[in-house]
Amino acid sequence: MDYLNLLQIKYKQLNSMCFKLLFFLVTICFLFSCKTATQINNRPINEALLGYIQSNCNFEKTCRMELAKATEFSWDHLYVFDIAVEDNIISEKLGVKFNSVSQFYSQKWFFVKDGQIIQAEEKVIEEIDNPIKNGDIDFEIKDSQNKFALFDENSVFEVEEMKIGSKKYYYLKCNNCK
């Protein structure tokens, strides 16, 4: 009988240890699957906006774009930070810690819904002497001192087709923003 009791105790200990290990593994998997402000989404938002512009603008007349219609997800606000904005300033504006891939040579876009970052993109400028790539999207940033712009889901932009040499890019100026 003592041997049977000992086996039952060992079985319960092993079962408890297996449960703890399983719980630990599930927790780790969950943490790695969650988005944080330091993660940048792999799907380029620039490509989605470019596709929308190319499909809906002919540039024979003024092209207006409701940004919310050009995105494939729901959001409340878009934060756009120009190059050379320090990570601590971005973190302060967003309310979460952010670490960029290239702090001084990248533009950052953050789409926020109910206070949570749901999509983000960091466009790294690989050649400082050649910052514009063919098909780039560039937002007008009126606050040149802080190099920062905030748009809401009702923002309507005028899209201008711009050229630098053989490169064509699109400049978005908000019509109904303050």
C-alpha positions as CSV (number, residue, x, y, z in Angstrom):
1,M,0.0,0.0,0.0
2,D,2.8,2.4,0.8
3,Y,4.2,1.8,-2.7
4,L,0.8,2.6,-4.3
5,N,0.5,5.9,-2.3
6,L,4.0,6.8,-3.3
7,L,3.2,6.3,-7.0
8,Q,0.0,8.4,-6.7
9,I,2.0,11.2,-5.1
10,K,4.7,11.1,-7.8
11,Y,1.9,11.0,-10.5
12,K,0.3,14.1,-9.0
13,Q,3.7,15.9,-8.8
14,L,4.5,15.0,-12.4
15,N,1.0,16.1,-13.5
16,S,1.4,19.4,-11.7
17,M,4.8,19.9,-13.3
18,C,3.5,19.1,-16.8
19,F,0.6,21.6,-16.3
20,K,3.1,24.3,-15.2
21,L,5.3,23.7,-18.2
22,L,2.3,23.7,-20.6
23,F,1.0,27.0,-19.0
24,F,4.5,28.5,-19.4
25,L,4.8,27.5,-23.0
26,V,1.3,28.8,-23.9
27,T,2.1,32.2,-22.1
28,I,5.4,32.5,-24.1
29,C,3.6,31.8,-27.4
30,F,0.9,34.4,-26.6
31,L,3.5,37.0,-25.7
32,F,5.4,36.5,-29.0
33,S,2.2,36.6,-31.1
34,C,1.0,39.9,-29.6
35,K,1.9,43.2,-31.3
36,T,3.8,45.8,-29.4
37,A,4.8,49.3,-30.4
38,T,8.3,48.1,-31.1
39,Q,7.1,45.7,-33.8
40,I,6.6,47.0,-37.3
41,N,4.0,45.3,-39.5
42,N,5.5,43.3,-42.4
43,R,2.7,44.3,-44.9
44,P,3.7,47.7,-46.3
45,I,0.9,50.3,-45.9
46,N,2.7,52.3,-48.6
47,E,1.9,49.6,-51.1
48,A,-1.8,49.6,-50.2
49,L,-2.1,53.4,-50.4
50,L,-0.2,53.4,-53.7
51,G,-2.6,50.8,-55.1
52,Y,-5.6,52.8,-54.1
53,I,-4.1,56.0,-55.6
54,Q,-3.2,54.3,-58.9
55,S,-6.7,52.8,-59.1
56,N,-8.7,56.0,-58.2
57,C,-6.6,59.0,-59.4
58,N,-6.1,60.0,-63.0
59,F,-4.4,63.4,-62.2
60,E,-6.2,65.2,-65.0
61,K,-8.1,66.8,-62.2
62,T,-7.6,67.2,-58.5
63,C,-7.6,63.8,-56.8
64,R,-9.1,63.6,-53.3
65,M,-8.7,60.6,-51.1
66,E,-10.5,59.6,-47.9
67,L,-7.6,57.8,-46.2
68,A,-10.0,55.5,-44.2
69,K,-11.3,54.1,-47.5
70,A,-7.8,53.4,-48.7
71,T,-6.9,51.2,-45.8
72,E,-8.0,47.6,-45.2
73,F,-8.6,48.0,-41.5
74,S,-10.5,50.3,-39.1
75,W,-8.6,53.0,-37.2
76,D,-9.2,56.2,-35.3
77,H,-5.9,58.2,-35.8
78,L,-2.8,58.2,-37.9
79,Y,0.4,59.5,-36.4
80,V,3.1,60.4,-39.0
81,F,6.6,61.2,-37.8
82,D,9.1,62.6,-40.2
83,I,12.8,61.7,-40.3
84,A,15.0,62.7,-37.3
85,V,12.3,62.5,-34.6
86,E,13.8,60.8,-31.6
87,D,12.2,57.6,-30.2
88,N,11.5,59.1,-26.8
89,I,9.4,61.8,-28.5
90,I,7.5,59.2,-30.5
91,S,7.0,57.1,-27.3
92,E,5.6,60.2,-25.5
93,K,3.1,61.0,-28.3
94,L,2.0,57.4,-28.7
95,G,1.9,56.7,-25.0
96,V,3.9,53.5,-25.4
97,K,7.6,52.6,-25.6
98,F,8.9,52.6,-29.2
99,N,12.3,51.7,-30.5
100,S,12.9,52.4,-34.2
101,V,15.0,50.4,-36.7
102,S,16.6,53.6,-37.8
103,Q,15.9,56.5,-35.5
104,F,17.2,59.4,-37.6
105,Y,16.7,58.0,-41.2
106,S,13.2,56.8,-41.3
107,Q,9.6,58.0,-41.5
108,K,7.2,56.3,-39.1
109,W,3.4,55.8,-39.5
110,F,1.2,54.5,-36.7
111,F,-2.5,53.7,-37.2
112,V,-4.2,53.6,-33.8
113,K,-7.7,52.3,-32.8
114,D,-9.1,52.9,-29.3
115,G,-5.6,53.9,-28.0
116,Q,-3.9,50.7,-29.4
117,I,-1.4,50.6,-32.3
118,I,-3.0,48.3,-34.9
119,Q,-0.7,48.9,-37.9
120,A,2.6,50.6,-38.2
121,E,5.3,51.2,-40.8
122,E,8.8,52.5,-40.6
123,K,10.1,53.6,-44.0
124,V,13.9,53.5,-43.7
125,I,15.7,55.9,-46.0
126,E,18.6,53.8,-47.3
127,E,20.4,56.5,-49.2
128,I,20.3,59.9,-47.5
129,D,21.2,61.6,-50.8
130,N,18.4,59.7,-52.6
131,P,15.5,59.7,-50.0
132,I,12.6,59.3,-52.5
133,K,11.8,55.9,-54.1
134,N,9.5,55.4,-57.1
135,G,6.0,55.0,-55.7
136,D,6.6,56.5,-52.3
137,I,3.8,58.2,-50.3
138,D,4.7,61.3,-48.4
139,F,2.4,63.1,-46.0
140,E,2.4,66.9,-45.6
141,I,3.6,67.7,-42.1
142,K,2.6,71.2,-41.2
143,D,4.3,71.2,-37.8
144,S,7.9,71.6,-39.1
145,Q,9.3,72.2,-35.6
146,N,8.1,68.9,-34.1
147,K,8.1,67.0,-37.5
148,F,4.9,65.3,-36.6
149,A,1.3,65.1,-37.9
150,L,-1.9,63.6,-36.5
151,F,-4.8,62.7,-38.7
152,D,-8.2,61.2,-37.9
153,E,-10.3,58.7,-39.8
154,N,-12.3,61.5,-41.4
155,S,-9.2,63.1,-43.0
156,V,-9.5,63.9,-46.7
157,F,-6.3,64.3,-48.6
158,E,-5.5,66.0,-51.9
159,V,-3.1,63.7,-53.7
160,E,-0.4,65.4,-55.8
161,E,1.7,63.4,-58.3
162,M,5.3,64.6,-57.9
163,K,8.5,63.8,-59.9
164,I,12.1,63.9,-59.1
165,G,14.1,62.9,-62.1
166,S,12.5,59.7,-63.3
167,K,11.0,58.9,-59.9
168,K,7.3,59.4,-59.3
169,Y,5.9,59.7,-55.8
170,Y,2.7,61.0,-54.2
171,Y,2.3,63.9,-51.8
172,L,-0.8,63.8,-49.6
173,K,-2.0,67.2,-48.2
174,C,-4.9,67.1,-45.7
175,N,-7.8,69.3,-46.8
176,N,-9.9,69.2,-43.7
177,C,-7.2,69.1,-41.0
178,K,-6.4,71.9,-38.6
